[in-house]
Amino acid sequence: MRTSLCDEFGIEHPVFGFTPSEHVAAAISRAGGFGVLGCVRFNDAEDLDRALTWMDENTDGKPYGVDIVMPATVPKEGTQIDLAGLIPQSHKEFVQQTLLKLGVPPLPDGEGGEGVLGWLHSVARSHVDVALEHPIRLIANALGSPPADVIERVHAAGVPVAALAGKAEHARRHVANGVDIVVAQGYEAGGHTGEVASMVLVPEIVDAVDVPVLAAGGIGSGRQAAAAMALGASGVWMGSYWLTTAEYTLGNSSTKEALLAAGSSDTVRTRVYTGKPARLLKTRWTEAWTEPGAPDPLPMPLQNILVSEAHLRIARSDDPSVVSMPVGQIVGRMNEVRPVADVMADLLAEFDATVERLTKLR
C-alpha cells in the first residue's frame, strides 16, 4: 500500500491517522502510518509543547503532524469582546435544566474549568507557534484553508499544509490559497463534516484539483481503503477508528463503552457541539437539543463556550447514555479494543487481499 505520499513524507503506508491522543498518534507513526495530533484540546501552549516533546521522543524518529482548528478569516474574537457576555441567558438556563433532567451531577467543589479554548482563533495561532518549534511534517486545518499569513509562515518553515473539504468548490479554493493536500471528508465522517458522501465526494475532488487527495469519512478497513484508492485518492485519513484502540486513554470508560456498543446509525450531524455541523454519537444529550422548546445552537465559538462546562460534567458523570463525543458512522465497526499496531496490520492485510481479489476480475 504505497503512493507518492509515502516517499514525500517518509512513511511506509499512506494512512494518515488523526487523533487527540499523542499516544495514539505516535503509535500510528511507529506502525508505518502518519500520526496527526489534534491540538484543539490543548488550552495551554505549554501542555501542547509537552505533548509534542513526548511524541518527538516516542515515534522512533518517524514523521508526524498536527491538526488545528482555525477559520480562514480572523473573527472578532481576539479583540477585547467578552464572548461569554454574548451568550443569551435562555441558552444558559436550557443547558443547566437539561443537565439536571439527564441526572448529570455538578462538578466537585472548587473544580470548574474554562472548557476547550482551542476552538478560539487566538489559541489556534498559539498551536501553530508551538508546533513549528518541533520537527512536524504537516499542519492540517479542520476548518479548511488557514489564514494566508499562516500558510505563508508554515511554508517558510518547509512544512506542507492540508485542509479538509466537503465540496469540490472548497477544494479548489483551498488549492488556490496555497494548500498542498486536500482531505476530502465525506458526510459519514465524525466531527465537522459536510453533506456529500465519500463515494461521490472523493472522485469529484480528485478531478477538481491537481494536488494529492486523502479520502476521509467512513474508513475503517482495508476494503474501504482500497475503495478510496480506486476513487483516485493518494491515501486515507482516518479519525474515528482510533477512538477504541488500546492506546486511547482520554476521557473515561463510559465513552469507550458507548462507542463499542453503538451501531452505524447511532450518530447525528448537529451544531450542538461547536456551533458548526459536526457528527456526534447520538445520546440523550444530543436528543435533548431536538425537543420542542430547545434553542437553536449558537455560532462558533459561542456554542463551545456555552457547553464547555456541560461537557466536563458529562465526562465526569461516567454515564454512557449522555456521552458527548464526535464520531463517524464507522462506529458500527468499532466493536473491540485493540492496539494501534493490530488495527494497522489488519487494515493492510485486508487491503492486499482486496486488491488481489480485484485483479482477478479482469
C-alpha positions as CSV (number, residue, x, y, z in Angstrom):
1,M,0.0,0.0,0.0
2,R,2.3,2.7,-1.3
3,T,1.7,6.0,-3.2
4,S,3.7,9.1,-3.9
5,L,2.9,10.4,-0.5
6,C,4.9,7.6,1.1
7,D,8.1,9.0,-0.5
8,E,7.1,12.6,0.2
9,F,6.6,12.0,3.9
10,G,9.0,9.1,4.5
11,I,6.2,6.7,5.6
12,E,5.5,3.1,4.8
13,H,1.8,3.4,4.2
14,P,-0.4,6.4,3.2
15,V,-2.6,6.0,6.2
16,F,-2.9,9.4,8.0
17,G,-4.4,8.9,11.5
18,F,-6.0,11.9,13.2
19,T,-6.4,11.7,17.0
20,P,-6.5,13.9,20.0
21,S,-4.2,11.5,21.8
22,E,-0.4,11.8,21.5
23,H,-0.1,8.2,22.5
24,V,-2.3,7.0,19.6
25,A,-0.6,9.4,17.1
26,A,2.8,8.2,18.0
27,A,1.7,4.5,17.7
28,I,0.3,5.2,14.2
29,S,3.6,6.7,13.1
30,R,5.5,3.8,14.6
31,A,3.2,1.4,12.8
32,G,4.2,2.9,9.4
33,G,1.4,5.4,9.0
34,F,1.4,9.1,9.7
35,G,0.1,10.2,13.1
36,V,-1.7,13.6,13.3
37,L,-2.2,15.0,16.7
38,G,-5.4,17.1,17.2
39,C,-4.4,20.3,19.0
40,V,-7.9,21.6,19.9
41,R,-8.0,20.1,23.3
42,F,-4.9,21.9,24.4
43,N,-5.8,25.2,26.1
44,D,-2.3,25.9,27.2
45,A,0.7,26.2,24.9
46,E,3.0,24.5,27.4
47,D,0.7,21.5,27.5
48,L,0.9,21.1,23.8
49,D,4.6,21.6,23.9
50,R,4.9,18.8,26.4
51,A,2.8,16.5,24.2
52,L,4.8,17.2,21.1
53,T,8.1,16.7,23.0
54,W,6.7,13.3,24.2
55,M,6.0,12.5,20.6
56,D,9.5,13.5,19.5
57,E,10.8,11.0,22.0
58,N,8.3,8.2,21.2
59,T,7.9,8.0,17.5
60,D,11.2,6.2,16.8
61,G,12.1,9.0,14.5
62,K,9.1,8.5,12.3
63,P,7.2,11.6,11.0
64,Y,4.1,13.1,12.4
65,G,1.9,16.2,12.0
66,V,-0.7,18.3,13.9
67,D,-4.2,19.4,13.2
68,I,-5.5,22.8,14.2
69,V,-9.0,24.4,14.1
70,M,-8.8,27.8,12.5
71,P,-11.1,29.7,10.2
72,A,-9.6,31.4,7.1
73,T,-10.8,34.8,8.3
74,V,-9.9,36.3,11.6
75,P,-13.1,36.7,13.7
76,K,-13.8,39.4,16.1
77,E,-12.6,37.1,18.8
78,G,-9.1,38.2,19.6
79,T,-10.2,41.7,20.5
80,Q,-11.5,42.7,23.9
81,I,-15.0,41.5,23.3
82,D,-16.4,39.5,26.2
83,L,-17.6,36.4,24.3
84,A,-19.3,34.9,27.3
85,G,-21.4,38.0,27.6
86,L,-22.8,37.4,24.1
87,I,-24.5,34.1,25.2
88,P,-28.2,34.5,25.9
89,Q,-29.3,33.8,29.4
90,S,-32.1,31.5,27.9
91,H,-29.4,29.2,26.4
92,K,-27.5,29.0,29.7
93,E,-30.7,28.1,31.5
94,F,-31.6,25.4,28.9
95,V,-28.2,23.8,29.4
96,Q,-28.5,23.8,33.2
97,Q,-32.0,22.4,33.1
98,T,-31.1,19.7,30.6
99,L,-28.1,18.5,32.7
100,L,-30.4,18.4,35.7
101,K,-33.1,16.4,33.8
102,L,-30.4,14.0,32.5
103,G,-29.1,13.4,36.0
104,V,-25.6,14.8,35.3
105,P,-24.1,15.9,38.6
106,P,-22.3,19.2,39.1
107,L,-18.5,19.3,39.2
108,P,-16.9,18.8,42.6
109,D,-16.5,21.9,44.7
110,G,-13.6,24.1,43.6
111,E,-13.4,22.4,40.3
112,G,-14.5,24.5,37.4
113,G,-13.0,25.0,34.0
114,E,-12.8,27.1,31.0
115,G,-13.6,24.2,28.8
116,V,-11.8,23.8,25.5
117,L,-10.4,27.0,24.2
118,G,-8.6,25.5,21.2
119,W,-11.6,26.5,19.1
120,L,-10.7,30.1,19.5
121,H,-8.6,31.7,16.7
122,S,-6.1,33.2,19.0
123,V,-5.4,29.9,20.7
124,A,-5.2,28.0,17.4
125,R,-2.4,30.5,16.4
126,S,-0.5,29.6,19.5
127,H,-0.8,26.0,18.5
128,V,0.9,26.8,15.2
129,D,3.7,28.7,17.1
130,V,4.4,25.7,19.3
131,A,4.1,23.1,16.5
132,L,6.7,24.9,14.4
133,E,9.2,24.5,17.2
134,H,9.0,20.8,16.7
135,P,10.0,18.6,13.7
136,I,6.4,18.3,12.5
137,R,5.9,17.3,8.8
138,L,2.4,18.6,8.3
139,I,-0.1,21.1,9.6
140,A,-3.7,20.3,8.8
141,N,-6.7,22.6,9.4
142,A,-10.1,21.1,10.2
143,L,-11.9,24.3,9.0
144,G,-10.4,24.5,5.6
145,S,-7.7,26.9,4.5
146,P,-5.9,28.6,7.3
147,P,-5.4,32.4,7.0
148,A,-3.0,33.4,4.3
149,D,-0.3,34.6,6.7
150,V,-0.4,31.2,8.5
151,I,0.0,29.3,5.2
152,E,3.0,31.5,4.3
153,R,4.6,31.0,7.6
154,V,4.2,27.3,7.6
155,H,5.5,27.0,4.1
156,A,8.5,29.2,5.0
157,A,9.3,26.5,7.7
158,G,9.3,23.9,4.9
159,V,6.1,22.3,6.2
160,P,3.2,21.4,3.8
161,V,-0.4,22.4,4.7
162,A,-3.5,20.2,4.4
163,A,-7.1,21.3,4.6
164,L,-10.4,19.4,4.9
165,A,-13.0,19.9,2.2
166,G,-16.6,18.8,2.0
167,K,-17.2,20.1,-1.6
168,A,-15.2,20.3,-4.8
169,E,-15.5,24.1,-4.8
170,H,-14.0,24.1,-1.3
171,A,-11.1,22.0,-2.5
172,R,-10.4,24.3,-5.5
173,R,-10.4,27.3,-3.1
174,H,-8.0,25.6,-0.7
175,V,-5.5,24.9,-3.5
176,A,-5.8,28.5,-4.8
177,N,-5.0,29.6,-1.3
178,G,-1.8,27.6,-1.2
179,V,-2.9,24.3,0.4
180,D,-0.8,21.3,-0.6
181,I,-3.0,18.4,0.3
182,V,-6.8,18.2,0.3
183,V,-8.6,15.9,2.7
184,A,-11.9,15.0,1.0
185,Q,-14.1,14.4,4.1
186,G,-17.4,12.8,3.3
187,Y,-20.7,13.1,5.2
188,E,-20.0,9.8,7.1
189,A,-17.1,11.4,9.0
190,G,-17.1,12.3,12.6
191,G,-16.6,15.9,13.8
192,H,-17.0,18.8,11.4
193,T,-18.3,17.4,8.1
194,G,-20.3,18.4,5.1
195,E,-23.4,17.0,3.2
196,V,-21.8,14.9,0.4
197,A,-21.0,11.2,0.9
198,S,-17.5,9.9,0.4
199,M,-18.3,7.8,-2.6
200,V,-19.4,10.9,-4.5
201,L,-17.1,13.4,-2.9
202,V,-13.7,11.8,-3.4
203,P,-13.7,11.5,-7.2
204,E,-15.2,14.9,-7.5
205,I,-12.3,16.5,-5.5
206,V,-9.7,14.3,-7.2
207,D,-10.9,15.6,-10.6
208,A,-11.1,19.2,-9.3
209,V,-7.6,19.7,-8.0
210,D,-4.0,18.9,-9.0
211,V,-2.7,18.1,-5.6
212,P,-2.8,14.8,-3.6
213,V,-6.2,14.0,-2.1
214,L,-6.7,12.0,1.1
215,A,-10.1,10.2,1.4
216,A,-11.8,10.6,4.8
217,G,-15.2,9.6,6.2
218,G,-16.3,6.1,6.9
219,I,-13.0,4.4,6.5
220,G,-12.0,1.7,9.0
221,S,-11.0,-1.3,6.9
222,G,-8.7,-2.4,4.1
223,R,-11.6,-2.8,1.7
224,Q,-12.6,0.8,2.3
225,A,-9.0,2.0,1.9
226,A,-8.8,0.1,-1.4
227,A,-12.1,1.7,-2.5
228,A,-10.6,5.1,-1.7
229,M,-7.6,4.4,-3.9
230,A,-9.9,3.2,-6.7
231,L,-11.7,6.6,-6.5
232,G,-8.4,8.3,-7.1
233,A,-7.2,9.2,-3.6
234,S,-3.5,9.1,-2.8
235,G,-4.1,7.9,0.8
236,V,-6.7,7.8,3.6
237,W,-7.4,10.0,6.5
238,M,-8.8,8.1,9.5
239,G,-10.0,9.6,12.7
240,S,-12.9,7.9,14.5
241,Y,-11.5,4.4,14.1
242,W,-8.6,5.0,16.6
243,L,-11.0,6.0,19.4
244,T,-11.4,2.4,20.6
245,T,-7.7,1.5,20.4
246,A,-5.8,0.4,23.5
247,E,-3.6,3.5,23.4
248,Y,-6.6,5.9,23.6
249,T,-6.9,6.7,27.2
250,L,-8.5,10.2,27.1
251,G,-11.9,10.6,28.8
252,N,-13.4,7.8,30.9
253,S,-14.6,4.3,30.5
254,S,-18.2,5.3,29.7
255,T,-17.1,7.0,26.5
256,K,-15.4,3.9,25.1
257,E,-18.3,1.8,26.4
258,A,-20.7,3.9,24.4
259,L,-18.6,3.7,21.3
260,L,-18.2,0.0,21.4
261,A,-22.0,-0.5,21.8
262,A,-23.0,1.9,19.0
263,G,-24.1,1.0,15.5
264,S,-23.6,2.9,12.3
265,S,-26.9,4.6,12.6
266,D,-26.3,5.8,16.2
267,T,-24.7,9.1,15.2
268,V,-26.2,12.5,14.4
269,R,-25.0,15.6,12.4
270,T,-25.7,18.6,14.6
271,R,-24.4,22.0,15.6
272,V,-24.7,21.5,19.3
273,Y,-21.1,20.5,19.8
274,T,-19.3,23.5,18.3
275,G,-21.8,25.7,16.5
276,K,-20.8,24.2,13.1
277,P,-22.3,21.0,11.7
278,A,-20.4,18.0,13.3
279,R,-21.2,14.3,13.6
280,L,-21.6,13.1,17.1
281,L,-22.6,10.0,18.9
282,K,-26.4,10.1,19.3
283,T,-27.2,10.2,23.1
284,R,-29.8,11.6,25.4
285,W,-27.7,14.8,25.4
286,T,-27.9,15.4,21.6
287,E,-31.6,14.3,21.6
288,A,-32.4,17.0,24.2
289,W,-31.5,19.7,21.7
290,T,-34.1,18.4,19.3
291,E,-37.0,18.5,21.7
292,P,-39.7,21.1,21.4
293,G,-38.7,24.4,23.0
294,A,-34.9,23.7,22.7
295,P,-33.0,26.7,21.5
296,D,-31.0,26.8,18.3
297,P,-27.3,26.2,18.8
298,L,-25.2,29.4,18.8
299,P,-22.5,30.1,16.2
300,M,-18.9,29.1,16.8
301,P,-17.2,29.9,19.2
302,L,-20.2,30.9,21.4
303,Q,-21.6,27.3,21.4
304,N,-18.3,25.9,22.5
305,I,-18.3,28.3,25.5
306,L,-21.9,27.6,26.3
307,V,-21.4,23.8,26.5
308,S,-17.9,23.7,27.8
309,E,-18.7,23.1,31.4
310,A,-21.5,20.7,30.4
311,H,-19.0,18.6,28.6
312,L,-16.8,18.5,31.6
313,R,-19.8,17.5,33.8
314,I,-20.9,14.8,31.3
315,A,-17.3,13.4,31.1
316,R,-17.3,13.2,34.9
317,S,-20.7,11.6,35.1
318,D,-19.5,8.2,33.8
319,D,-22.9,7.7,32.1
320,P,-22.7,6.2,28.5
321,S,-26.2,7.4,27.7
322,V,-25.2,11.1,27.8
323,V,-21.7,11.0,26.3
324,S,-20.9,13.9,24.1
325,M,-18.4,12.6,21.6
326,P,-17.6,13.3,17.9
327,V,-17.5,10.1,15.9
328,G,-18.3,9.0,12.4
329,Q,-20.7,6.3,11.1
330,I,-17.8,3.9,11.1
331,V,-18.5,3.5,14.8
332,G,-20.6,0.5,13.8
333,R,-17.4,-1.4,13.1
334,M,-15.6,-0.3,16.3
335,N,-16.6,-3.3,18.4
336,E,-13.4,-4.2,20.3
337,V,-10.4,-2.6,21.9
338,R,-7.2,-3.4,20.0
339,P,-3.7,-1.9,19.9
340,V,-3.0,0.5,17.1
341,A,-0.4,-1.9,15.6
342,D,-3.0,-4.6,15.3
343,V,-5.5,-2.2,13.7
344,M,-2.9,-1.2,11.1
345,A,-1.8,-4.7,10.4
346,D,-5.4,-5.9,9.8
347,L,-6.1,-2.9,7.6
348,L,-3.0,-3.6,5.4
349,A,-3.7,-7.3,5.2
350,E,-7.3,-6.7,4.1
351,F,-6.1,-4.0,1.6
352,D,-3.7,-6.5,0.0
353,A,-6.4,-9.2,-0.1
354,T,-8.9,-6.8,-1.7
355,V,-6.5,-5.7,-4.4
356,E,-5.6,-9.3,-5.2
357,R,-9.3,-10.2,-5.5
358,L,-10.0,-7.3,-7.8
359,T,-7.1,-8.2,-10.1
360,K,-8.9,-11.5,-10.7
361,L,-11.9,-9.7,-12.1
362,R,-10.0,-8.7,-15.3
